Amino acid sequence: MVGDIQGCLQPLKCLLRAVKFDPDRDVLWSVGDIVNRGPKSLKTLRFLYRMRRSLVMVLGNHDLHLLAVAAGVREPSRSDTLDKILRAPDREVLLNWLVQQPLMHREHGHTLVHAGIPPQWTVPQALGYAAEVEAVLRSADCVAFLKAMYGNEPAVWSDDLRGMARLRVITNYLTRMRFCTRDGTLDLVSKGSSPTPGVANLGGRRVAAWFDHPGRKSAGDRILFGHWATLAGASSHPNAIALDTGCVWDGAMSLYHLESASWTRCACRDGKCPGTAVTAAS
């Protein structure tokens, strides 16, 4: 499993060489955010597309943002590195493949999701809600959804939600969540490794990392997630495996080997790779 790549192709190639990845035998799981912010978004997208038969990936918020910008319903951000994708002659092939990817994947007793699963959902429930968004992304309503996708409201799940509001909160949970209350009310402002004082106190209720709440319904499931670089690959729950180690933020890129529970990390910089990666037991 690889953490957020974000257009950093050199470290990914370094890691795959280090573990002797064989596409005829091995499968790479990607936690999403494969593009944006890093220097090689187009080359990364093409690289993963070429190895798609040996790849399982879920969509992250940056991948969805690319789809929205490409659809013309969202202006690029100043920090985006998506221009080469948008001008590429093969952009439609790449984007048509990207939009077919799921928001969650479960296999071998492990669940892959970009950001996490809110405390009030079981894994089967989350998979069902993810499927609702996936179905819209693959339908004639895709552009309408991408246009309505942005925003922090509603901040909490309700079975009564319908339409784009329902799809937006599902998407925010699965691709943007870090902190929330025990009932799943989202704090989408805090981004550090702990809540922002004065911001994260929602109506007097305790805000914590989604995986830290007592009684979380998915606590017995092994969940692999990314999105949260400031955790630096460490979470406080043994079944919540944080894969994003901040490669695009001067950290490293990490591979987690499922069978051995070991990590391999590589910190290439500025297109230069030292040719070595470090492997350690979990």
ROTOR-399729 format. One record per residue: x, y, z of N, C-alpha, C in turn. Coordinates in steps of 0.02 Angstrom, whole numbers, padded with zeros to 5 digits, always signed. Atoms other than C-alpha are relative to their C-alpha. Layout:
// residues N
XYZXYZXYZ
...
//
This chain:
// residues 282
+00042-00059+00000+00000+00000+00000+00045+00062+00000
-00040-00061+00003+00066+00172-00043-00043+00058+00024
+00033-00061-00022+00023+00337+00039-00010+00049-00056
+00015-00052+00050-00024+00498-00050+00062+00012-00044
-00055-00009+00048+00084+00513-00207+00005+00073-00022
+00006-00071+00017+00027+00687-00263+00051+00022-00052
-00043-00020+00055+00128+00689-00422+00074-00008+00013
-00070+00012-00016+00291+00635-00340+00020-00069-00027
-00011+00064+00033+00337+00499-00463+00067-00032+00018
-00067+00028-00013+00522+00479-00423+00002-00043+00063
+00000+00043-00060+00497+00417-00243-00040-00064-00010
+00039+00060+00012+00362+00297-00302+00041-00052-00038
-00042+00046+00038+00479+00220-00430+00056-00029+00044
-00052+00022-00046+00615+00212-00297-00026-00056+00046
+00029+00049-00046+00500+00116-00179-00015-00066-00036
+00017+00061+00036+00440-00006-00311+00063-00040-00018
-00063+00035+00012+00621-00045-00357+00026-00032+00064
-00027+00025-00063+00668-00066-00175-00033-00064+00023
+00036+00061-00021+00534-00198-00144-00005-00052-00056
+00000+00046+00058+00563-00280-00314-00072-00016-00023
+00070+00007+00021+00383-00250-00364-00004-00032-00069
+00009+00037+00063+00330-00372-00501-00074+00004-00019
+00070-00009+00018+00169-00321-00591-00035-00065-00020
+00031+00065+00017+00141-00502-00644-00018-00040+00062
+00011+00038-00061+00139-00559-00463-00029+00043+00057
+00017-00044-00055+00111-00408-00350-00056+00048-00020
+00051-00051+00010-00030-00282-00329+00015+00059+00046
-00010-00062-00038-00004-00102-00274-00068+00029+00018
+00059-00036-00023-00141-00024-00168+00019+00073+00011
-00012-00072-00008-00149+00167-00178-00058+00031+00038
+00051-00032-00042-00241+00271-00049-00029+00063-00031
+00027-00059+00034-00278+00407-00177+00043+00062+00007
-00041-00060+00009-00220+00585-00205+00062-00017-00039
-00057+00019+00041-00111+00521-00344+00029+00060-00037
-00022-00059+00037-00098+00695-00423-00005+00062+00044
+00006-00068-00026-00077+00879-00379+00050+00016+00055
-00050-00029-00046+00047+00985-00281+00071-00021-00018
-00067+00023+00019+00196+00879-00338+00017+00017-00072
-00024-00024+00065+00300+00905-00496-00019-00042-00060
+00010+00045+00057+00248+00757-00604-00070-00031-00001
+00069+00025-00003+00059+00743-00598-00019-00040-00062
+00018+00035+00062+00037+00695-00781+00038-00066-00006
-00040+00062+00006+00179+00568-00780-00021-00051+00052
+00024+00047-00051+00115+00492-00618-00066-00032-00022
+00064+00026+00023-00061+00474-00688+00010-00050-00057
-00014+00046+00054+00007+00394-00846+00033-00064+00025
-00035+00058-00028+00121+00278-00746-00049-00048+00032
+00048+00043-00034-00021+00213-00639-00052-00028-00048
+00046+00026+00051-00137+00198-00788+00031-00060-00036
-00034+00055+00035-00009+00088-00876+00003-00064+00042
-00004+00059-00044+00003-00026-00723-00067-00016+00032
+00067+00005-00030-00185-00024-00692-00022-00072+00015
+00019+00070-00013-00200-00215-00700+00034-00027+00063
-00034+00019-00062-00084-00225-00550-00010+00053+00054
+00013-00057-00044-00162-00078-00457-00071-00002+00027
+00064-00015-00031-00303-00052-00334+00007+00070+00030
-00005-00067-00029-00336+00130-00293-00070+00026+00017
+00061-00036-00017-00468+00238-00211+00011+00073-00015
-00005-00071+00016-00506+00418-00252+00011+00042+00063
-00010-00050-00052-00441+00559-00143-00029+00067-00021
+00029-00065+00015-00497+00739-00134+00035+00035-00057
-00035-00031+00056-00361+00796-00255-00018-00032-00067
+00022+00034+00062-00414+00666-00383-00068+00025-00021
+00066-00027+00015-00593+00726-00371+00004+00073-00023
-00011-00069+00022-00532+00906-00386+00023+00003-00072
-00021+00004+00070-00443+00861-00547-00059-00011-00046
+00059+00015+00041-00605+00789-00617-00045+00061-00005
+00042-00060+00001-00699+00948-00568+00030+00055-00043
-00034-00050+00041-00570+01063-00647-00004-00019-00074
+00003+00023+00070-00566+00957-00805-00070+00006-00029
+00069-00006+00023-00756+00964-00814-00021+00073-00008
+00015-00070+00008-00749+01154-00808-00046+00029+00053
+00046-00024-00052-00850+01171-00648+00038+00029+00060
-00041-00027-00054-00705+01226-00537+00063+00032-00029
-00061-00032+00022-00564+01350-00564+00060-00032+00036
-00059+00028-00033-00388+01282-00530+00022+00045+00058
-00030-00038-00055-00308+01334-00366+00071+00021-00019
-00068-00023+00015-00143+01429-00367+00052-00054+00010
-00049+00051-00016-00053+01280-00294-00008-00064-00042
+00011+00060+00041-00122+01155-00421+00057-00011-00050
-00049+00018+00052-00002+01063-00537-00034-00047-00049
+00042+00042+00043-00134+00997-00656+00001+00021-00073
+00004-00028+00067-00103+01100-00813+00020-00050-00054
-00023+00047+00051-00007+00965-00906-00051-00055-00013
+00053+00050+00009-00146+00840-00876-00055+00029-00043
+00056-00031+00035-00276+00962-00939+00016+00013-00074
-00021-00012+00069-00175+00993-01099+00022-00063-00036
-00028+00061+00029-00123+00813-01129-00045-00028-00055
+00041+00030+00054-00179+00728-01291-00039-00061+00023
+00033+00060-00025-00228+00574-01190-00041+00015+00063
+00035-00018-00063-00321+00670-01053-00066-00037+00008
+00065+00032-00007-00490+00593-01092+00007-00074+00018
-00013+00070-00019-00421+00416-01083+00017-00004+00074
-00022+00001-00069-00338+00455-00917-00057+00018+00048
+00054-00023-00044-00487+00547-00842-00058-00049+00001
+00054+00050+00001-00613+00417-00900+00018-00061+00042
-00022+00054-00044-00509+00286-00811-00004+00022+00074
-00001-00024-00068-00490+00393-00655-00070+00002+00031
+00067-00008-00027-00676+00426-00635-00034-00068+00015
+00027+00067-00013-00709+00238-00633+00026-00030+00066
-00029+00028-00061-00606+00213-00475-00047+00010+00060
+00046-00004-00058-00697+00181-00309+00023+00049+00053
-00018-00039-00059-00699+00282-00149+00024-00044+00057
-00022+00048-00050-00671+00126-00044+00013-00067-00033
-00013+00068+00023-00602-00048-00068+00012-00044+00061
-00010+00047-00056-00611-00198+00050+00019-00068-00027
-00026+00065+00022-00512-00358+00027+00050-00025+00051
-00048+00031-00046-00409-00480+00132-00007+00027+00071
+00010-00024-00068-00487-00411+00291+00024+00071+00011
-00024-00068-00006-00423-00235+00255-00044+00046-00042
+00040-00050+00035-00518-00078+00203+00044+00059-00018
-00040-00055+00026-00436+00055+00096-00047+00059-00013
+00041-00060+00009-00508+00233+00102+00047+00060+00007
-00048-00055+00001-00428+00402+00073+00006+00034+00069
-00004-00038-00063-00473+00495+00234-00019-00039+00061
+00021+00037-00059-00566+00379+00351-00074-00018-00003
+00070+00020-00008-00734+00314+00411-00026+00031+00064
+00024-00034-00061-00838+00417+00533-00022-00049+00054
+00012+00046-00055-00870+00343+00705-00067-00035-00001
+00068+00028-00003-01056+00312+00677-00014-00050-00055
+00011+00048+00054-01034+00202+00522+00039-00064+00011
-00037+00062+00007-00987+00020+00508+00033+00000-00068
-00032+00005+00065-00875-00031+00364-00051-00019-00055
+00050+00014+00052-01020-00113+00269-00045+00061-00017
+00039-00060+00013-01123+00046+00290+00040+00049-00043
-00043-00046+00038-00977+00152+00227+00008-00022-00072
-00006+00026+00069-00955+00040+00075-00064+00014-00039
+00063-00014+00033-01140+00061+00035-00007+00074-00018
+00004-00072+00014-01132+00251+00050+00050+00020-00054
-00050-00014+00052-00972+00256-00054-00027-00019-00068
+00028+00023+00064-01062+00158-00189-00050+00050-00029
+00047-00051+00025-01193+00296-00200+00038+00054-00038
-00040-00051+00034-01059+00424-00245+00031-00028-00063
-00030+00031+00058-00972+00304-00362-00049-00006-00058
+00050+00008+00052-01133+00273-00457-00014+00067-00035
+00012-00066+00030-01160+00460-00483+00060+00022-00042
-00059-00018+00038-00980+00486-00540+00001-00035-00068
-00001+00039+00062-01008+00354-00674-00064+00010-00041
+00065-00011+00032-01176+00426-00730-00001+00066-00037
+00009-00064+00035-01242+00570-00833-00003+00059+00049
+00002-00053-00051-01255+00668-00669+00069+00017+00029
-00068-00010-00027-01066+00668-00643+00018+00074+00005
-00020-00070+00000-01037+00850-00690-00040+00040+00052
+00041-00034-00051-01182+00909-00582+00025-00015+00070
-00027+00017-00065-01110+00814-00435+00066+00036+00013
-00065-00032-00009-00934+00882-00461-00008+00075+00015
+00014-00071-00013-01006+01059-00463-00026+00010+00070
+00031-00006-00067-01103+01029-00301+00043-00030+00055
-00041+00038-00047-00964+00930-00216+00033+00044+00053
-00039-00043-00045-00874+01078-00135-00045+00030+00055
+00036-00029-00056-00926+01142+00036+00005-00043+00062
-00006+00035-00065-00923+01095+00221-00067-00019+00031
+00067+00016-00026-01110+01074+00245-00036-00049-00046
+00013+00010-00072-01198+00970+00299+00062-00028+00035
-00060+00019-00038-01071+00939+00436-00007-00067+00034
+00011+00064-00034-01149+00778+00502-00049-00041-00040
+00043+00047+00037-01233+00625+00429-00069-00004+00031
+00067+00016-00021-01419+00597+00437-00030-00046-00054
+00033+00045+00047-01518+00455+00358-00051+00037-00043
+00051-00037+00036-01642+00587+00301+00029+00042-00058
-00030-00040+00052-01517+00675+00187-00015-00030-00069
+00014+00021+00068-01555+00668+00002+00040+00042-00049
-00029-00040+00055-01481+00727-00163+00073+00017+00011
-00070-00020-00002-01319+00823-00174+00026+00011+00071
-00022-00009-00070-01314+00864+00013+00023-00067+00029
-00018+00067-00024-01310+00678+00051+00067-00022-00031
-00061+00021+00034-01175+00644-00079+00060+00041+00023
-00055-00042-00022-01071+00792-00018+00027-00022+00067
-00025+00020-00066-01062+00735+00163+00033-00068-00003
-00035+00065+00009-01020+00557+00110+00070+00012-00027
-00065-00015+00030-00880+00626+00002+00047+00033+00049
-00042-00033-00050-00817+00738+00141+00026-00049+00053
-00023+00050-00048-00810+00593+00264+00057-00042-00030
-00045+00049+00028-00718+00477+00146+00063+00030-00030
-00058-00029+00034-00598+00601+00064+00030+00061+00035
-00026-00062-00031-00576+00753+00180+00005-00003+00075
+00006+00001-00073-00608+00703+00361+00068-00010+00034
-00054+00013-00048-00477+00716+00497-00031-00002+00071
+00029-00005-00067-00567+00775+00655-00076+00002-00004
+00073-00003-00005-00747+00751+00707-00020-00013+00072
+00026+00018-00066-00857+00729+00860-00019-00073-00001
+00018+00070-00006-00916+00561+00922-00059-00019-00045
+00056+00014+00043-01076+00577+00821+00016+00014-00074
-00021-00010+00069-00976+00619+00664-00006+00070-00025
+00001-00069+00023-00997+00807+00658+00071+00021-00018
-00067-00012+00028-00851+00864+00551+00029+00067+00021
-00041-00061-00004-00716+00990+00592+00046-00003-00060
-00039+00000+00062-00647+01025+00418+00047+00060-00003
-00046-00057-00004-00543+01174+00476+00068-00021+00025
-00064+00022-00029-00410+01092+00584+00036-00048-00047
-00039+00042+00045-00269+01011+00486+00063-00028+00033
-00060+00024-00033-00131+00979+00613-00010-00070+00028
+00006+00066-00032-00102+00824+00718-00045+00002+00061
+00049-00008-00053-00219+00894+00851-00047+00057-00019
+00048-00052+00019-00374+01004+00841+00025+00070+00014
-00018-00070-00009-00353+01192+00825-00039+00029+00059
+00036-00029-00058-00393+01276+00994-00047+00055-00023
+00048-00052+00015-00549+01383+00983-00038-00011-00065
+00034+00014+00063-00600+01310+00815-00035-00067+00004
+00024+00069+00003-00627+01126+00848-00049-00019+00056
+00048+00014-00053-00741+01140+01000-00070+00013-00027
+00064-00008+00034-00907+01110+00911-00058-00008+00050
+00057+00002-00045-01049+01156+01026+00016-00033+00066
-00020+00029-00063-00952+01100+01179+00014-00075-00003
-00012+00071+00008-00929+00925+01109+00073-00013-00018
-00070+00016+00010-00758+00841+01104+00013-00018-00073
-00022+00017+00067-00674+00840+00935+00066-00037+00005
-00061+00039-00001-00541+00709+00905+00010-00030-00069
-00012+00037+00062-00461+00612+00764-00056-00052-00008
+00057+00045+00012-00597+00505+00683+00012-00069+00029
-00015+00067-00024-00507+00346+00738+00007-00005+00075
-00011-00002-00072-00492+00400+00921-00063-00004+00042
+00061-00003-00040-00674+00405+00972-00019-00068+00029
+00023+00063-00030-00731+00271+01096-00067-00021-00030
+00063+00024+00029-00868+00162+01027-00003+00006-00075
+00000-00004+00074-00816+00190+00846-00019-00068-00029
+00028+00062+00024-00912+00059+00748+00047-00040-00045
-00047+00036+00043-00767+00016+00633+00065-00017+00036
-00062+00009-00038-00639-00004+00774+00030-00069-00008
-00026+00069+00007-00625-00192+00746+00025-00016-00069
-00022+00011+00069-00583-00171+00562+00067+00033-00013
-00064-00029+00020-00410-00142+00490-00012+00050-00057
+00013-00053+00049-00422+00025+00397+00065+00034-00018
-00059-00033+00027-00285+00096+00287-00022+00066-00031
+00022-00066+00023-00299+00283+00254+00060+00046-00011
-00051-00049+00014-00200+00431+00192-00023+00069+00022
+00029-00067-00007-00239+00617+00178+00030+00043+00055
-00018-00036-00061-00158+00666+00344+00075-00001+00009
-00073+00001+00001+00025+00708+00317+00030+00015+00068
-00029-00019-00065+00051+00784+00490+00001-00057+00050
-00006+00059-00044+00023+00614+00571+00066-00035-00011
-00065+00029+00017+00186+00562+00486-00002-00076+00005
+00005+00073+00002+00123+00383+00470-00015-00033+00066
+00013+00029-00066+00075+00360+00653-00071+00018+00022
+00065-00013-00030-00100+00341+00725+00000-00032+00069
+00003+00025-00069-00153+00303+00903-00041-00064+00005
+00040+00061-00002-00258+00151+00854+00033-00053-00043
-00037+00052+00038-00179-00015+00799-00034-00021-00065
+00035+00019+00061-00314-00045+00669-00009+00057-00049
+00002-00057+00046-00298+00128+00590+00071+00013-00023
-00068-00004+00027-00144+00127+00478+00005+00061-00045
-00007-00063+00036-00093+00300+00420+00056-00006-00051
-00048+00012+00054-00005+00291+00252+00033+00063-00027
-00028-00063+00027+00027+00475+00211+00056+00024+00045
-00057-00024-00039+00201+00522+00269+00029+00064-00031
-00017-00069+00020+00206+00691+00181+00054+00007-00051
-00052-00006+00050+00314+00661+00030+00001+00069-00033
+00003-00064+00036+00253+00819-00056+00016+00059+00047
-00016-00051-00050+00286+00916+00106+00068-00011+00031
-00069+00012-00023+00471+00870+00121+00006-00058+00049
-00006+00061-00039+00433+00707+00208+00026-00056-00044
-00019+00058+00040+00450+00534+00132-00063-00031-00029
+00055+00040+00024+00341+00419+00030+00008-00069+00030
-00002+00063-00036+00294+00255+00113-00040-00054-00035
+00036+00060+00019+00246+00080+00061-00010-00042+00062
+00014+00045-00055+00161-00034+00186-00012-00069-00030
+00006+00068+00026+00181-00220+00153-00049-00039+00043
+00055+00029-00037+00022-00309+00202+00020-00064+00037
-00015+00065-00030+00090-00483+00235+00050+00005+00058
-00051-00004-00052+00241-00431+00339-00010+00057+00050
+00012-00060-00041+00169-00271+00416+00063+00042+00007
-00061-00040-00001+00331-00184+00369-00008+00062-00045
+00001-00063+00038+00364-00009+00300+00064+00006-00041
-00058-00021+00039+00480+00046+00161-00011+00073-00018
+00007-00072+00012+00514+00232+00143+00058+00026-00042
-00049-00031+00044+00605+00338+00015-00013+00075-00001
+00007-00073-00002+00639+00525+00020+00041+00033-00056
-00032-00032+00057+00694+00576-00155-00018+00074+00000
+00012-00071+00003+00709+00763-00184+00023+00030-00066
-00019-00039+00058+00712+00879-00334+00021-00043-00059
-00015+00044+00057+00712+00738-00460+00060-00043+00010
-00059+00040-00013+00863+00658-00378-00018-00055+00050
+00014+00055-00044+00854+00488-00297+00065-00030+00025
-00062+00030-00025+00991+00420-00182+00007-00073-00017
-00003+00070+00020+00946+00247-00244-00009-00048+00057
+00011+00044-00057+00909+00181-00071-00066+00015+00033
+00061-00008-00039+00753+00153+00031+00009-00040+00064
-00008+00031-00065+00735+00103+00212-00062-00042+00015
+00054+00045-00020+00630-00047+00266+00005-00015+00074
+00001+00014-00072+00578-00073+00446-00064-00037+00017
+00060+00035-00024+00457-00186+00538-00047+00050+00032
+00051-00043-00030+00295-00111+00599+00008+00003+00075
//
